[in-house]
Amino acid sequence: MSLIVECPEAYEAERRYILDIVLTRMLGLSYEAVIRHRDDVRITLRDDPSGADVLLPDVLFKTPREEWLGERSLPRRPLARHRVSPDESDAVLVEADLPLIYGEPMRNGSLVERQGTRTRLALDVFGSAFFMLTRYEELMPSVRDIHGRFPASASLAFRERFLERPLINEYVELLWSVLRQTWPRLKRKRSEFRIIMTHDIDVPLYSPGAGLFRVSKSLAADLLRRRDPSLIVRRLRSGQAIRRGVFALDPFNTFDFIMDLSDRYGLRSAFYFIADESGSVIDRSYRLDDPFIAGLMKRIGARGHEIGLHGSYNSYREPSRVKQEFERLLHEAERQGVRQDEWGGRQHYLRWENPLTWRGWDAAGLDYDSSLTYVDHLGFRSGICNEYPAFDLDAGQPLRLRERPLLVMEGTLFSHMKLSADAAIARTVEIARRSMMYGGDFVLLWHNHTLASAREREIYRTILQHVVDSARTASTSLSH
Ligand SMILES: [Zn+2]
């Protein structure tokens, strides 16, 4: 059974990209796209004698070429909202109150309308999904924070209060409920919920002996300020002592705690290493061939956890640098006997520029990036809880690279949103639950250096326990 999607001409690559994601990747439906001279999108089922069809408005892709990626193509604010009633749709939604990115309710106030064999859905599902997934709005000139990042506060999702909803998943459910009611024999695919623990290694160890940068910085200070060569000797000696074997006591050496906990729940933790050796202050710059780091890589690989790249501070807009760093990481990983089918990671400081960062990661041969969340607010920056192929908006072409959206970083909860431990746990678990509703990924970032205290470890453990518990409850209630 194959759908036929009739679309107007223009933006063919963009349309194909988003049709593939929505219909094939998310719903598992086969379809054929056909260009027609019309001003909406019409879906029919091949060889269906009833002649039934589903119509959707074509809003974003109706943008004149000269206004593409310009202010005038942005969704009009405030967005129209619609309360979806149960007799209108049985789609599983986070909330019945639905903001409409592109589209507005029909004159009679409904979002879904059936007349004979024809159903209209007054929401541009494909254009809205394209807008969110490609991070279209981030290509506009707009505010940036001191690290050049697009802040949550500038985003449509935050301003229209849907950042904590996987809104595109909700849209796809709405579309599915319309398709299924039109053609009850259609079968969809459902993806399975995944818990993905990730750990950016910014500061592998607290002790001065291991962080090469810390040593060299204090050595330089000894020389320049204190003019005391004996201090240098003493520091070097203590560094050697630390190197000889007190790594185990280092408060930031929480790697085994992380792996033990993940093992207990049958999860795989991904550890992203900075592979830049330029010695810049902001990258901390440990060397991958440092005995502690090399041993750590080996242990992670041997225990079946994942190694990935933590792109250095400036690499987000320097594709050649990403390539160099990834090659260095691959080389060291190989030396430590690490073999992986898939390589991915995340940019340091979550610095991400559209489309240069994706382009660089794609060109370097990385399989996925997981940088897309906001530093200042947790949630669904791309409006989706599943991994999806990236798209180069400037070149107008899909990339091989996949984006695996990050949903929560611990620093966001505490340093930026200033949540109490209880609130941080509740908000994070709720985000996971919403991802679970759609068979999404719950991608969490927790740094090794923020598990130094018993209290931090307790918060981390509690979040994990709650998420695992609710995933189990959900899967048992489904199987009964
Ligand atoms: Zn980092």
Boltz pocket constraint, residues with backbone or C-beta under 6 A from the ligand:
constraints:
  - pocket:
      binder: B
      contacts: [[A, 200], [A, 201], [A, 202], [A, 310], [A, 347], [A, 348], [A, 349]]
      max_distance: 6.0
